């Protein structure tokens, strides 16, 4: 199975190169078919490696293995969490390319392969990031992912708003990338190694951490938290979602943000979790503060939005906070719950963006107020959107509910955060579903003096308004939601996730597997649904409905108290850079003291 690891990354890279080289000479249907075939091939390799690999698969490029503990070779590490993320990424890319089949208006003449080539590059960057065992290569894949993300966000380069959103995305993520590169440089200066396992072993041998190691950790994690859109590094995500094509939004919130969360956990577990790294109490405090802040900020801002893509973007910020809070517990059970939560969230959020894209292409808007009552005849879309809202809220047996329940059971106070945040984000989606597809409640009135990002300026991405629902687009949305449901209904998946989580948190086991070829697979019994977990899921779903009903009837307060928080999201890059610098200071304080 070790031979499959490079192919998971190489297949989409080669496919992108072929599409760039030959895209000017083939028809659009051929280019899109080739893109889907390459993405599906990589997905098959990732799923096959995940199913057939027991323990940890390690591949040294060119067979450049470490000698006497020192190494210069590039290593790919396929543990079950990394392979699971690579498989999730690849399957979601296949869904996005299928959703995009003849979806966009005809691309520029001579560039039929441009969009699928960019998506394949995005896939290669994300899969490489999930599988690499080398800090510098993680940065390279990180930047490949980012650079392609900027291009995809500003894909409609002839329009000013996508270009502005892409520049904000690019500027802030590049700033985070430079911080990570500086942190990697500091670690290299201290240890003389770039491999995660080698660096971790050198730090362990050196004893307790000092200011240099702490500074390296803060800088390295900064870039990953920017990618994860954690508060206060999150400002780029809503702006990017507002202008990005719908398939791109499916990837950004469906898997790229989650890769940032994975990166934080991976770097700490492999490099900084030993005696020479960051004390567990400091790391726990850091994730806890950022997680709670992200969850609450994202939930409040999600509820206040009328631009549907922006609403969904802030719900991603909120759920990122829940993921970070779960990882802050630093227990195998919580990590397993977060993994299942991520799987369910990916399918749910991608499906909600898919439905939002269909609304845009059928009615020419993603503005909740302008769409009020216009979707009465599209009952299938309304059903999918409402189910997505209930899944976000944590309704059993969706995978989001199972992951949420497993994390909540790790600490008595967690439901006080998870239940209301899930209810608010799910309730915001249900409010939109009731207003748009049922015409419930009065038509929303404009509020003078309130600055809001509306969705009435968005243009259809199909070149004209759709008269019917395209089968590929709605089929993809259905399958994505079905996948989110399957995560919570397949016991074997939960068992495998529990084993993967136990191995993921084993610092010494990772070092032994990579450097000493000593593989061990812990036997862990997976958790499943419990009475309290089901009850908390039903409670959060009921609260979501209870919030949506009076909101549709305009019986809830307008939320004027959130004005200062809304004004922080100004859209000015300078403001966002200032918050990023403040975030680095906050990270330093939380990690050091």
Secondary structure, DSSP 8 states (H G I E B T S, - for coil): -HHHHHHHHHHHHHHHHHHHHHGGGS-HHHHHHHHHHHHHHHHHHHHHHHHH--S-EEEEGGG---BTTB----EEEE-HHHHHHHHHHHHHHHHHHHHTTTTSS---TT-TTHHHHHHHHHHHHHHHHHHB-BHHHHHHHHHHHHHHHHHHHT-STTSHHHHHHHHHHHHHHHHHHHHHHHHHHHHHHHHS--BHHHHHHHHHHH-S--HHHHHHHHHHHHHHHHHHT-TTS-HHHHHHHHHS-HHHHHHIIIIIHHHHHHHHHHHIIIIISSTTS--HHHHHHHHHHHHHHHHHHHHHHHHT--BHHHHHHHHHHHHHHHHHHHHHT--HHHHHHHHHHHHHHHHHHHHHHHHHHHHHHHHS--BTTTTTTTTTT-HHHHHHHHHHHHHHHT-TTSHHHHHHHHHHTT-TTTHHHHHHHHHHHHHHHHHHHHHHHS--SS-----TT-----STT---TTSS--SS--HHHHHHHHHHHHHHHHHTT-HHHHHHHHHHHHHHT-HHHHHHHHHS--------------HHHHHHHHHHHHHHHHHHHHHHTT-S---GGGHHHHHH----HHHHHHHHHHHHHHHHHHHH-
